[in-house]
């Protein structure tokens, strides 16, 4: 039974390592082509907003509950915002750059809190470095806006994804070592 559980945990750890490697590769790709990754991120966000608006309007008609008009208006707002971002991508990039800066500041803060919660583990400092780098990226966005907006989103999202992948790989390797040590101890 222990072998089966260890095998399942080992598969989960291997999956986590591969996800970390994929994040590293995607982060490098985003950094290598920042203008492209900026437009891709902005367009993706526009499509998500427009799709969410359609879903809200469909839901409003299906339920016809209290607030029907407000649900319709909210759905229309989502659609209008998504379409504006889609048809005016450079303006959208400027707006999303400020939002990204705020997001990275918040994410970095949470990553640092998580790092201190993981402190008893080996390699917890990778999570701390991830949080610090993410906060620095958020601050850089705020201080450089709007001049570098066309390449900032792609570059910084890429860097954040790269460091997230690196921290995932290192923490997963730590978990694999702990599992191997416990298996060795259990079999002895």
C-alpha positions in Angstrom: 0.0 0.0 0.0 2.8 2.4 0.8 4.4 1.7 -2.6 1.2 2.6 -4.4 0.7 5.8 -2.4 4.4 6.7 -3.0 3.9 6.0 -6.7 0.9 8.3 -6.9 2.7 11.1 -5.0 5.7 10.6 -7.2 3.5 10.9 -10.3 2.1 14.1 -8.9 5.5 15.5 -8.2 6.7 14.6 -11.7 3.6 16.4 -13.1 4.4 19.4 -11.1 8.0 19.4 -12.3 6.9 19.2 -15.9 4.4 22.1 -15.4 7.2 24.1 -13.9 9.4 23.4 -17.0 6.5 24.4 -19.3 6.1 27.6 -17.3 9.8 28.3 -17.7 9.6 27.7 -21.5 6.5 29.9 -21.9 8.1 32.6 -19.8 11.2 32.6 -22.0 9.0 32.8 -25.1 7.1 35.7 -23.8 10.3 37.6 -23.0 11.8 36.8 -26.4 8.8 38.4 -28.2 7.4 41.0 -25.9 5.4 43.0 -28.4 3.7 39.9 -29.6 3.0 38.5 -26.1 1.7 41.9 -25.1 -0.9 42.0 -27.9 -1.8 38.3 -27.3 -2.4 39.0 -23.6 -4.5 42.1 -24.4 -6.5 40.4 -27.1 -7.1 37.3 -24.9 -8.4 39.6 -22.1 -10.7 41.4 -24.6 -12.1 38.0 -25.7 -12.7 36.9 -22.1 -14.5 40.1 -21.3 -16.7 39.9 -24.4 -17.5 36.2 -23.8 -18.3 36.9 -20.2 -20.7 39.6 -21.2 -22.5 37.3 -23.6 -22.8 34.7 -20.8 -24.2 37.3 -18.5 -26.9 38.3 -21.0 -27.8 34.7 -21.7 -28.0 34.1 -18.0 -30.2 37.2 -17.5 -32.7 35.9 -20.1 -32.7 32.4 -18.8 -33.4 33.3 -15.2 -35.5 36.5 -15.5 -34.9 37.1 -11.8 -34.8 40.3 -9.9 -32.3 42.7 -11.4 -32.9 41.6 -15.0 -32.2 45.0 -16.4 -29.0 45.4 -14.3 -27.8 42.0 -15.5 -28.4 43.0 -19.1 -26.5 46.3 -18.5 -23.6 44.6 -16.8 -23.4 42.1 -19.7 -23.5 45.0 -22.2 -20.7 46.7 -20.2 -18.6 43.5 -20.4 -19.2 43.2 -24.1 -18.5 46.9 -24.8 -15.3 46.8 -22.8 -14.1 43.7 -24.5 -14.9 45.1 -27.9 -13.1 48.4 -27.1 -10.0 46.5 -26.0 -10.2 44.3 -29.2 -10.6 47.1 -31.6 -8.3 49.6 -29.9 -5.5 47.4 -28.6 -3.0 50.1 -28.0 -5.3 52.0 -25.7 -6.1 48.6 -24.1 -2.4 47.9 -23.6 -2.0 51.3 -21.7 -4.9 50.4 -19.4 -3.9 46.8 -18.9 -0.4 47.9 -18.1 -1.6 49.8 -15.0 -3.8 46.8 -14.1 -0.9 44.5 -14.5 1.3 46.6 -12.3 -1.4 46.4 -9.6 -1.8 42.6 -10.1 1.9 42.0 -9.8 2.2 44.0 -6.6 -0.6 42.0 -5.1 0.7 38.7 -6.4 4.2 39.4 -5.1 2.8 40.2 -1.7 1.0 36.9 -1.6 4.0 35.0 -2.8 6.1 36.5 0.0 3.5 35.5 2.6 3.4 32.0 1.1 7.2 31.8 1.2 7.2 32.5 5.0 4.6 29.9 5.5 6.8 27.4 3.6 9.8 28.5 5.6 10.4 25.2 7.4 10.9 23.5 3.9 14.1 23.4 2.0 14.2 25.7 -1.0 11.5 28.0 0.5 13.7 31.0 -0.5 12.9 30.3 -4.2 9.3 31.3 -3.4 10.6 34.4 -1.5 12.7 35.4 -4.5 9.7 34.9 -6.8 7.6 37.2 -4.6 10.4 39.9 -4.4 11.0 39.8 -8.2 7.2 40.0 -8.8 6.9 43.1 -6.6 9.8 44.7 -8.3 8.3 44.1 -11.7 5.0 45.7 -10.5 6.8 48.7 -9.2 8.8 49.1 -12.4 5.5 49.0 -14.4 4.0 51.8 -12.3 7.1 54.0 -12.5 7.7 53.6 -16.3 4.0 53.9 -17.4 3.0 54.9 -20.2 6.3 55.0 -22.1 7.2 51.4 -22.1 3.7 49.9 -22.1 3.9 48.2 -25.5 6.6 45.8 -24.3 6.1 45.8 -20.5 3.2 43.4 -20.3 4.8 40.7 -22.4 8.2 41.0 -20.8 7.0 41.2 -17.2 4.3 38.5 -17.5 7.1 36.3 -19.1 9.5 37.0 -16.2 6.8 36.3 -13.7 5.8 33.0 -15.4 9.5 32.1 -15.7 10.1 32.6 -11.9 6.9 30.8 -11.1 8.1 27.9 -13.1 11.5 27.9 -11.5 10.0 28.0 -8.0 7.6 25.2 -8.8 10.5 23.0 -10.1 12.6 23.7 -7.1 9.8 23.0 -4.6 8.8 19.9 -6.5 12.4 18.6 -6.4 12.4 19.2 -2.7 9.2 17.2 -2.3 10.7 14.4 -4.4 13.8 14.3 -2.2 11.6 14.2 0.9 9.6 11.4 -0.5 12.7 9.4 -1.5 14.1 9.9 2.0 10.8 8.7 3.6 10.7 5.6 1.3 14.3 4.8 2.2 13.6 5.2 5.9 10.4 3.1 5.6 12.1 0.2 3.8 15.1 0.1 6.2 
